Amino acid sequence: MEDLKKQQEIAIEIDDVTAQGAYINLAMIGHSENEFILDFIFAQPQNKKAKVRSRIITSPAHVKMLVAALKDNIDKYEARFGEIKAQNQQPGEKRIGFYN
């Protein structure tokens, strides 16, 4: 078992630009049978245009694992810092947020 664990270790590197990250306040998600496409966008309320800051294309299985990992991290965050208050958006309401 220990040998299997050693084989699965990956040395992950990140360059300085990527390490800075990008703030986003809008995500658009699409999918086909074989892949999910996640577009991460920063939209300024006063502008009519917004640019995609990052696009991730991945398999349905990886998206499902990502959702599980996000849920686990949200649960840990809320256990430590309290419940995250999410804004409710009414159907048809146009504002910044996450869409699918």
N, C-alpha and C positions, 0 to 999 in steps of 0.2 A: 504494500500500500504506500509506503514511504517513497519507493522508487517511482511510482505513478505520480505522486504529488510533485516530485522534483522535475519530472518530465513536463508537467503542465505549467511550470513557472515561466513567465515571459518578462524579459527586461523591457519596460516601457519607457520611452523617451518622449520628451515634449520640447519643442523649440520655444524661444522666448516670445515670439508673436502669438503663437497658439496659447501659451501659458497665460497671457493677458486676458483671454476670454473675450466674449462679446455679449453685451446686454441685449436681451430680446424681451419683447412684450406681446408677441403675436406668433403663433405657430399654426401652420396649415399642414394637414395630414391627408395623404391619399394612398391608395393601395391598388394593386392588381393581384392576380392569383399568386404570383411569385415574389412580390416585394412590397415593402412599405416605403413611402417617400415622406420624410419629415422636413419641412422647410421652416427655419427659424428666422424671424423677421424683427427688426426694430422699426416701429411705426411711430412717427411724431404726430400728435393730434392735429397740429396746424397744417400739416402737409397732406396733399392728396395722393402722393406716391410714397412707397416704401420699398426698400431693397431687401432681398433675401441675404442674410448674413452667413448662413450655413445651410447646406442641404445634406441630409443623411439618407442614404438608400441602403436598406437592409432586408433581411429575410423575415417572414412572418414569425418564425421561431425565435429569432433574436429580439424582435419587438416584444413578444410575449415575455421573454426573460427580462427585458428592460423594464417593462411595466411592473413586474414582480419586484425587481430591485428598487425601483422608485417607491413603490408602496412600502417596502421594508424600511427604506430610509426615511420616508415621511412618518411612519409609525415611531421610529426612534427619535426623530426630531420633536414630534409632538409630546412624546413621553418626557423629554428633557425641557422643552421650552413652552409647551402648551399648544392648544389647538390652533391650526392655521385657519384663519378666516378667509374663505374664498368668496369673491363677489358673485352674486347671482346675476345672470344676464337673461333678460326676457327674450322670447322668440322674436326675431325680426329686428331686434335692437342692434344698431351699428355702433360699435365701440371697440377699443383695443381688447384683445383677449386671445383665447385659444379656440380654434375651430376645427371641425373634421368634416 
